[in-house]
Amino acid sequence: MTDKLEMTQKRYEEINQKLTDAEVINNQEQYRALMREHKALTPVVDKYGEYKSAKSEFEEARQMLDEGGLDAELKEMARIQYEESKERITAAEDELKILLLPRDPDDDRSVIIEIRGGAGGDEAALFANSLYRMYTMYAALKNWRAEIINSNPTELGGFKEISFSVEGEGVYAKMKYESGVHRVQRVPETESQGRVHTSTITVAVLPEVEEVDVEVNPADITTQTFRSGGAGGQHVNKTESAIRLIHAPSGIVVECQEERSQHKNKEKAMKMLYSKLYEAAISEQTGKIAEQRKIQVGTGDRSERIRTYNYPQGRVTDHRIGLTLYKLPNILNGDCDEVFDALRIADQAAKLANTGE
């Protein structure tokens, strides 16, 4: 591990030098790439500095104790320094093992989230709205910006499907574990006999990418305009401002009808198209991601689930890590960090186990 940390520190110092070079500063693409790498390496270098400082204090205290000849007060001070620095070394080593894990290059990106009703009809659509509310309230707590791209609302106030962006620093790192089937168990308002119903929705979290991240031939995209649909008879229904993009080679179709401006709808639709094509490209390169996505999203069947929200018991259970919290109202109001952090820690633990550390 020490060799890897020394290499990391050397690279960090090289980047610092390059960032002062006028030629690099004038090359905006290279400068941004180096700044991103610098930002990624900074936590590792800082923690390595703490580790070396603790190691130095530990060796100093050990040498003092080994040499002897100390009065009682100095010996006690040396012993305390020895124990405290030893604990700091262990803690820093544990954190460095995590910091040195292969980093997901998409972690700093914003995201596009798709929520679709699965089994359960109107009740599933209502729960889709509940999850949309949960994610946007969480985004607000983090000072992120959420914006609807496309939605298909129901008369009862739910969504058959809704797509929206969440923009901010490190959004994907926090929310990437949300992809999958979410199950709700509750008594619908329309249920006269008070029976608990089970419904499912699917969530897909895509990293938001720029045009430069994927190669798209404009000739491969068919653009269609249409009048927006949905409950409520919005202003947009009166004009052909809605946009549908069809990417012929991949078969991907995206729509946006939330804006009154056709231009703005097309801009949002293109963002979603880039993200879907990027995900498809990554999946093709690795193979593993494609299989993971298949498991995560599935078909919306009740048997394929990652998390259950049980209203009668006020319980949320994440089945991937066996986490159960009796904090359903808090979580649905956007207090999601305990769940998200537990998933991140479990993922890191699994990666550490796979590296044999």
N, C-alpha and C positions, 0 to 999 in steps of 0.2 A: 504493500500500500504506500510506503514511504517513497518509493521510486516514482509511482504515479503522481503523488502529491508534488514532488520536486519538479516533475515535468510540467505539471499544471501551473506551478508558480513561475517557472521559466517562461511559459507561453504568455502568462498574464503580464509579465514585465516586458515582453516583446510587444504586446498589444499597446501597452502604455506608451512605449517609444513611438510606435507607428501613428498613434492618435495625435502626436504633436508634429507629424510630418505634413508640411503644406500640400504636398502632392496627394496624400491620402485625404486630407481635409477637403480638397477640391473635387475629389471623386466621391460623390455622395453615396453611391451604391456600396463602394468598398468601406466608406466611413460608417454607414449604418450597420453593415455586417460585422465590423469590428466592435462597434458599440454593443451589439447584441451579444457577441461572444464575451466581451468584457463584463457585461452584466451577469451572464451565466457563471463566469468563473469567480466573480468577487466573493460570493458566500463561501466557496471552497477555500480560497486563499486566506480569507479572514479567519475561518475556523482553524486552518492549518497554523496560522500565526498564534492562535490561542493554545493549540496543542504544543507547539514548540516552546512557548513561554512556560507552560505548565511542566513540560519535560525538563527544562532548564532549572526551574525551582525545585523540582523533585530531586534532580541529581545533586544540587547544591545542599539540600537538606540531608540527603543520604550520606554525602561526603562528611558533613559536619558530625553526624551521628557515628559514622565509622571511625573517625579520627579520635573521638572522645576528648577528654580534658575540659569539657564544658561544665560551667556551674549549673545548678538545678534549673534556674530560670531560662538560660539559653538553651539547655537541653530540651525543656518543655516547648519552647518556641520552635526549635528545629523539628521536634516530633509533630507538632501541629502542622507546620509547613509541609512536612513529608506526607502526612495523611491527606491534607486538603489537595495538594498538587497531584497526588495519586488518583483521587476521585475525579479531578478535572481532566486528567489524561484519559481515563476510562470513558468519561462522558464525551469528550472531544472525539475519541476514536469511533464511538458508536455513531455520532452525528456525521463524521467524515465518510463512514461506510455508506451511509444513505446519500450524502451529497455526491459521491463518486459513482452512484448507479447511473446507467445510461439514461440520459434525459430525453423526454419526449419533445421533439422539436416544435410541436404544436402547442405546448403548454401556455405560452404567452399570448396566444391568439384569442380574439373574440370568437363567439360561436353563433351558429344558427341552430335553433331547436325546433323540431317537428313533433307535435303531439297529435295522435290519431285515436279516435274511439275504436275499441276492439269489440269484445263480446259484451252485450248489455244494453244496446240501443240508446234510448234517451238518457238512461242513468250513466252510461259510459261517457256520453257527450257532456253531461253535467260535471262528471269527475275530471274530464279533460280541462274544463274551465277552472276547476279547483286547483289542478296542478299548474296550469298557466299562471294563476294568481300566486301560487306558492313561489314559483321561480321568479316572477317579476318583483314580488315583495323581497325576496332574497337579494335580487339585483339592486334594489333600492337601498337596502341596508349596506351594500358594498359600494355604493355610489357608482354603480354601473348604469349604462343606458340601455333600456329595452324598447324595441320598436317592432310592431307587427308587420310581417311581410305579406301574409295571406291568411285568410280565415274563412271557414264555412260554418257560420253560427246556426243554431237551431231556435225554434220558436220558444222553447222553455228556458233559454239562457245558457245553453251549453255550446260546445263546439264539436262538430263531426271531425274537424281537423283544424289545426292552427299552426302556423309557422311564424317564428319571430327571431329577431337577432338580439343578442346581448353583447354590448360592446364595453370593453374595459381591459385592464391589465391582468393577465393570468386567469381569464375566465374559463378557458378550456381545462386548465389544470384542476380547477375546482369542480367543474360540472361534467367532465367526460364520463364519469361513472354512472350517470343517470340514464344512459341508453339502455333500453330493455322494456320488459312488460311490467307494468305497475297494476296491482290488483286492489280494488276497494271493496270492503264489506260494510254495508250500511243499509238502513231502512229507507227506501225512497219515499219522498213526500206523497207520491201517488199510491203508496201501498196502504190500504185501509186496515189490513190485519196485522201490521207491525212486523212482517217477516223480513229478515235480513237477506238482501240480495247481493250477489257477487258479480262485479263487472271488471273489465280490464281495458286499459289503454296502452298504446305503445309510445315510447319516447325515443327519438333519435337526436343525438348531439353531434353536430358537424363543426369542425374548425372553420372559421371564416377566412377565406384566402383572397389574395389579390389576383388580378388578371395575369401578372407576371409569373405566378406560381403554377399555372397550367397553360398548355398550348391549346387554343381553340381557333378553329378555322371559321370565320364568320359565315362562310358559304354553307357550313353544316347546320346552321341554326335557322329554323323557320319561326318567324314571329307572327302571332295571331293576336288580333284585338277583339274584345267582346265587352258586353255590358255586364257589370258586376252583379252577382246574385247575393242572396243571403236574407236573413230576417231584418225587418225594420224599414225597408225601402230607402236606403241611404241615397244621398245626392249622387254618388258615383253610379248608381243604377241607371241614371238618365243619359249617360254618355258612354261611348265605347273607349273608356280609359283603362280597362283591365287588360293585362298582358299575359299571354301564354307563350312560352319559349319551348321549342321542341328541338333537341339535339339528336340529329339523325344517327350518327355512328353508335351512340350509347343507348338511344331510346329514352333518355331522361327527359321528363316533361316537368316544367315548373310554371307556376302562376303567381301573379301578384295583382291584387285589386283594391288595396287599402288606400291608395292615394287618389286624389282627384286628377292629378297630372299623369298623363300617359308616359311621359318621359321619366318621372320619378318611379312609377311602377316598373318600367323596363330596367331601370338602374338596380332596383331591389331584386328583381327576378334574375338579373345577370349575376348578382352576388351569390344567390342561392345556387345557380347553375355552376359557377366556378367551384363552390364548396362541394357540390355533389360529384363533379368530375375529379376534383382533387382526391376525395375519399376513394373513388373508384380506382384511381391511379395507384394510390398507396396500397389498397387492397390487392391489386394485381401484382404489385412488386413483392409484397411479403407473403401473400397466401394466407397467413395466420389471421390477419385482420379481417379478411373476408369471412372466415369461419367464425370468428368472434362476433362479428356483426350479425351473422345468421342466428347465433345463439341468443344474442342480446335482444334483437327486435322480434324475430319470429313472426308469427301470424296473428298474435293477439288472443290466442287461445288461453283459457284459464290456467292450463297446466304449465304454461311457460311464463314464469314470473321471477322477477328479481326482488320485488318489495310488495308488502301488503300493508294497507291502511285500514285498520279495523276501528270503525267509529263507535260501536257499542262498548268496546273495552278501552277506547282512547289510546290505541296501540299502533305503533309503526314497527314492522319487522323487515330487516334487510336479510334476505335468505342467503346471499352470497357469503356473508361473514358471520351469520348467526346473531346479529345485533337486534335487540328488542328494546324499544324505548316507549314508556307510557307518557308521551308528550305530543300526542297527535295535534291538538289545537296550536301549540307553539310552532311545530314544524310546518303546518299548513299556513301559518302566518309568516313564513320566511325564515324561521330560526332553524336553519338546516346545517349549520357548521358541525354539530356533533356527529351527524350522519356522514357528511362529506369527508370530514377529517378521519373518521374511523375507516372509511373505504380507502383513503389515500395511504394510511398507515398499514393496513392489511396488504395493499398492493406492494408497498415498499418491503414489507416483511417477506412476501412471497418471492420478490426479486432477489432479496439478500440470500434467501435459502437456495435459490437456483444458482447463485454465483459461488456458493460454497463458503461464503465468508463466515 
